[in-house]
Amino acid sequence: MRAHAQEGRRSDSLHSAAPDASDPSLRATRREWIGLAVLALPCLVYAMDFTVLNLAIPALTAELRPSASQLLWIIDIYGFMVSGFLMIMGGLGDRIGRRKVLLLGAAAFGAVSILAAFSKSAQMLIFARAALGVAGATLAPSTLSLLANMFRDPSERTFAVSMWISSFSAGAIIGPLVGGALIQSFGWGSVFLAGVPVMVLLLVLGPMLLPEYRDPDAGRLDLASALLSLAAVLSFIYGLKRAAEAGFGADAIGATAAGVGLALLFLRRQSRLEDPLIDLALFRSRSLNTALCINMLGVFFMFGSFILLAQYFQLVAGLTPLDAGLWSTPSAIVFMIGSFATPALARRITPVNLLAGGLIVAAAGFVGLALADGFYGVLLSSLLLVGFTPVIALTTEIIVTSAPPERAGAASALSETAIELGGALGIAALGSLGTLIYRAKMAGVIAGLPPDVARAAGATLGGAADAVKFLPPEQAERTLSAARDAFCAGFQATAWLGALGLVGAAFATKIALKHARPPSAEGSGEKPSSAAA
């Protein structure tokens, strides 16, 4: 099998020796550094798309009136589809060219963004978000795998990966400000249009500045494996969502079990293929497995909590979308500063201490959210990003450098799959937990309300804010106050869960990587193909 043949060229990235960084042949040229700026564009749009959607939730809830289930699907179907298609897009890039896949994805992302902006129903927006997820699955693995090949010097690659990550935080800074202003001036649909000019710019500059890379010996792309992975992810998540909405009935248990079964079939198929979609030999690296778990766990709690934080700003604190965006910027700025500081930290602190220490600091941020009321908790939550910034940068590099250069696309897709799947699961699981707590606390409050009002107020805080307009002023104030308290109870529960989860991850990291040394830049990079520009 090809996977086993490649095993001899691969070693644990945390335990191997770094190549000679002084070799001038490994140094990047001006073209690579300009290309890094171009590769940051789709990452920036991705982050903007996520943050502005959080701000748009109250406005689109009022206009489209989605159910609690539809609202969760609007939020997280993008992440689910990205997770399901990342591996196929990463493998496709290894075969036909990573630049080509990136540019095709950028064109599709821009087109579907226009469709999402003019959605007339919750169902139409869910469909558009799903299509955006398919297009978005081309962006992250293509950009990260191109970086892995463009920057072969260890220190330069660490810096490039940190800058790649900082582009997400730049999008997180720009997104709330631009999105808040757009929502107030033009409505929620305008937030999807903000990324279209950026994608057009990428389509213009990409062919001129980005080299093309592909694996000349790649086999055929196994579509059956891709469909199995997608079906496994969607079945499993659907089961979780049904369980959160209506309990563990036959449909919820059946869908979850089907997802697990399909995942096992997928893994079995990969072990038998000569050219698998996921090279299972990668998972023989303990540090890679640990890095994947840390990545997934961290974004699980971050995404799940931040989606509630965006609603807290507007529906509990009463901020406008623009003001909510302004209050979101300190955390995003902290994340960007941390991205720039990561290369220096990685030279001075061992990987295990940097990872474990970052997780502890991030856990302290969750404690701040759980204990502090109002904006003090928001400011304390910046600790979450202070701690998690070096964690995500280091784990990403570990994952990418664990693969041989010709499989960089698949390894990058594996890294992004962990992030996207962890984030999507976090939104589904923690969002559903918040919904369960909200409904439990609102059950007695809505008992005497008119049926339509009770149904809306008992489902979501956004629904309550809209429904109480039909009640007498005093009753409306009482109901809305109870709804806000119920929402905050769910928010605090997810924050405590995040703190406990990250503390546990820190201890597990110390145990799993206690003998680790700094990551190497193994795999000096693949030579550009004949299609290179």
Secondary structure as GFF3:
##gff-version 3
##sequence-region A 1 533
A	DSSP	alpha_helix	2	7	.	.	.	ID=ss1
A	DSSP	three_ten_helix	24	26	.	.	.	ID=ss2
A	DSSP	alpha_helix	30	64	.	.	.	ID=ss3
A	DSSP	alpha_helix	68	96	.	.	.	ID=ss4
A	DSSP	alpha_helix	98	117	.	.	.	ID=ss5
A	DSSP	alpha_helix	122	136	.	.	.	ID=ss6
A	DSSP	alpha_helix	139	150	.	.	.	ID=ss7
A	DSSP	alpha_helix	154	186	.	.	.	ID=ss8
A	DSSP	alpha_helix	190	193	.	.	.	ID=ss9
A	DSSP	alpha_helix	196	209	.	.	.	ID=ss10
A	DSSP	alpha_helix	223	246	.	.	.	ID=ss11
A	DSSP	alpha_helix	250	272	.	.	.	ID=ss12
A	DSSP	three_ten_helix	280	284	.	.	.	ID=ss13
A	DSSP	alpha_helix	286	311	.	.	.	ID=ss14
A	DSSP	pi_helix	312	316	.	.	.	ID=ss15
A	DSSP	alpha_helix	321	348	.	.	.	ID=ss16
A	DSSP	alpha_helix	351	371	.	.	.	ID=ss17
A	DSSP	alpha_helix	374	380	.	.	.	ID=ss18
A	DSSP	alpha_helix	382	401	.	.	.	ID=ss19
A	DSSP	three_ten_helix	405	407	.	.	.	ID=ss20
A	DSSP	alpha_helix	408	442	.	.	.	ID=ss21
A	DSSP	alpha_helix	451	457	.	.	.	ID=ss22
A	DSSP	alpha_helix	461	467	.	.	.	ID=ss23
A	DSSP	three_ten_helix	468	470	.	.	.	ID=ss24
A	DSSP	alpha_helix	473	512	.	.	.	ID=ss25
###
